[in-house]
């Protein structure tokens, strides 16, 4: 998903929620773009909410990426990697 302040793009109007799940599907992180152009994320384990919807964004000297965001594109990919911590 690509986001930018005030950018209009080819993202579908209905694509306002994006999710990624753990390999076993039990943990899901979801990123939502609200009508005001603000991002929120939440995390769930099964039916239990672990992190309630919370704002996410950043303000830098290059721009304010906390609001007025729009979807400008998205893509999907499967990542199947094993690593040791």
C-alpha positions in Angstrom: 0.0 0.0 0.0 1.3 3.4 -0.9 0.1 6.5 0.9 0.7 10.2 0.4 -0.7 13.4 1.6 -3.2 14.8 -1.0 -2.1 12.4 -3.7 -4.8 10.8 -5.8 -4.0 7.5 -7.3 -5.3 4.3 -8.8 -6.2 2.6 -5.5 -9.8 1.3 -5.4 -12.2 3.4 -3.3 -13.2 0.3 -1.4 -9.6 -0.6 -0.4 -9.5 1.2 2.9 -8.5 -1.7 5.1 -5.4 -3.9 4.7 -4.5 -6.9 6.9 -1.5 -9.2 7.3 -1.7 -12.5 9.3 0.8 -14.8 11.0 1.6 -18.1 9.2 -1.0 -20.0 11.3 -3.6 -17.2 10.8 -4.1 -16.6 14.6 -2.6 -13.1 14.8 -3.8 -10.4 12.4 -2.6 -6.8 12.1 -4.9 -4.5 10.3 -4.3 -1.0 8.9 -7.3 1.1 8.2 -7.6 4.4 6.3 -10.4 6.5 7.7 -12.5 9.0 5.7 -10.5 12.0 7.2 -7.3 10.4 5.7 -6.0 9.2 9.0 -4.4 5.8 9.6 -5.3 3.4 12.4 -3.9 0.0 13.2 -5.2 -2.8 15.4 -3.9 -6.3 16.3 -6.0 -9.3 17.2 -5.2 -12.9 18.3 -8.2 -15.0 17.2 -11.3 -13.2 18.4 -9.4 -11.3 21.1 -8.3 -7.7 20.4 -4.7 -7.2 21.6 -4.2 -3.6 20.4 -7.4 -1.6 20.0 -7.6 0.8 17.0 -4.8 3.3 17.5 -3.6 6.2 15.3 -0.4 5.9 13.4 1.6 8.5 11.5 4.6 10.7 11.4 5.5 14.3 10.9 8.9 15.2 9.5 10.5 18.2 7.8 9.5 16.5 4.5 5.8 16.4 5.3 3.0 15.6 7.8 1.9 12.0 7.3 -0.7 11.9 10.0 -3.8 13.0 8.1 -5.1 13.8 4.6 -3.7 10.5 3.3 -5.2 8.6 0.4 -4.5 5.2 -1.1 -2.5 5.5 -4.3 -1.9 1.8 -4.9 -1.6 -1.6 -3.3 -0.1 -5.0 -4.0 -0.1 -8.4 -2.5 2.7 -10.9 -1.9 3.2 -14.1 0.0 6.4 -14.2 2.0 7.5 -17.7 3.1 10.8 -17.3 5.0 12.2 -19.0 8.1 14.7 -17.2 10.4 16.1 -17.6 13.9 16.2 -14.9 16.5 
